[in-house]
Amino acid sequence: MGIQDIIEGKKQWRAHVARVKALPPDYQIVYKEMQKYLFKVGPIDLPDGPLLPGIVDFFEEGAAAGKGVLELIGSDVAAFCDDLVKDSRTYADVYQESISANPDTNKK
């Protein structure tokens, strides 16, 4: 990864954050909670993948249609996030694989 890639990545992230800040306040709150949750349990490719920009696209469409954020995703934000990443490889999967591959780590 060269310096140009880092600079481009920062530009993209700043543009993404600007889109989030342009959302209505209730959408921003829910997005930030989803982001926190997904960074804890989400897919390995979350920072570089299409999931976060896709959520912002979805939220922009919902806000433009005049819908509340909970009308779009339901009242259980974590369940909505889990459904988004159900087919993705997560950090929890990697951890489980490492434990399964090395059974001696449990013996102390």
NULORO-21753 format. One record per atom (N, C-alpha, C): y, x, z; residue in one letter. Coordinates in steps of 0.05 Angstrom, whole numbers, plus 5000, padded with zeros to 4 digits. Layout:
BEGIN
YXZA...
END
This chain:
BEGIN
497750175000M500050005000M502550185000M504050164980G506450324977G508950194990G511050334990I513550235002I514549994987I514149994961Q515049764944Q513549514952Q510949534958D509349304966D510349194993D511049375011I512049295037I514749145034I516449255018I519049125013I518648855000I516948834981E516448574968E515248374987E513448465004G512248295025G514248185044G516148355052K518348275070K520148065057K520648105031K522347915016K520947645015K518347645009Q516847395008Q516747255035Q516347415057W516247295083W518947175091W521147315085R523747205091R524346955076R523546935051A523846695035A522146465047A519846535056H518046335069H519346225095H520446405111V521746325136V524246155130V525646225109A528046065101A527145775094A524945755080R523945485073R523145325098R521945465117V521245325142V523745235157V525845395158K528345325171K529745095157K529245055132A530444835117A529144565123A526744575135L525344325142L526744175165L526343915167P527443765190P526343885217P527743845239P526943975264P524143905273P523243655270D520543595279D518443735263D518943765237Y517143915220Y517044215228Y519344325235Q519444605243Q517844645268Q518044465287I516644495312I513644495307I512744295292V509844275286V508844515270V510444605250Y509744835235Y509345085253Y511245125270K511045365288K508545345306K507945115315E505445075332E503045125315E503045025290M500745075272M500445375266M502745505262Q502745795256Q501545945279Q502445885304K501346025327K498345985329K497445735325Y494545665327Y493045815306Y494045815281L492545935259L492446245262L494546365273F494546655277F492446725298F491846545316K489846595337K487046555326K486546335312V483846275304V483446255274V485546295259G485446245231G483946455214G484046415188P482546585170P483746875170P482047055162I482747335161I485047385141I485047235119D487047285098D489547115102D490047015127L492346845132L494946965124L495647215132P498247315125P498747345094P496747405079D497047445051D496047205034D494847015046G493646795031G495546565026G494546355013P496246135005P496545915026P495245945049L495245725069L497945655080L499445855090L502045795102L504045695082L504245815058P506045695038P505245415030P502645365029G501645105022G502344895043G502344975068I503244785089I506144725086I507744925080V510644875076V511044695052V509644735030D509744555007D509144265015D507044235030F506143965039F508243845057F509443995075F511543895092F514043825077F514743995057E517143925041E516843665026E514443615016E513943365002E514043135021E512943165045G512942945064G515842885074G517343095078A520143055087A521742925064A521243005039A522642875017A521942585014A519542515022A518642235020A519542075044A520842205064G521842065087G519742015108G517542145107K515342105127K515742285151K514842195174G514842365197G512542565195G512742785209V510742995207V508042895217V508042735239L505542645250L504242435232L505742305215E504642125195E502942275175E503742525169L502342695150L499842815162L500042925186I497843085196I496242945218I497342735230G495942595252G496942715279G496042605300S497042695327S495642945338S493343025326D491943255336D492443485316D494343655323V495143875306V492844075303V491544135325A489344335324A487044235306A486343985308A484243875291A485043895261A487543845255F488543865228F488244155218F489044345235C488844635228C485844715225C484144615243D481344685240D480144585214D481044345206D480144235181D481044405157D483444515159L484544685137L482944945134L481945055156V480545315154V477545295158V476445055156K473545015162K471745185143K472545245119D470845395101D471745685098D473545775114S474646045113S473346215134S473146475128R472046665147R474246735168R473746705193T475746735214T475146985231T477047065247Y476747285265Y474447225285Y474146975293A471946895311A469246955297A469046905271D466546955257D465947255257D468047415253V467647705252V466747805280V467947695300Y467147765328Y464247685333Y463547445326Q460747355330Q458747535315Q459447615291E457747785275E457448055288E459648155300S459448425313S457748405338S457848195352I456148155376I453248135368I452747975347S449947935337S448748195326S450448365314A449548615302A448948825323A450148805346N449849005367N449148875393N446548795397P445848645421P445948815447P446149075445D446249245469D448849225484D450949115471T453549095484T453548895507T451648705507N451548505528N450048615553N448648825551K447048925573K448649135588K449249075613K450649275630K449649265658K
END
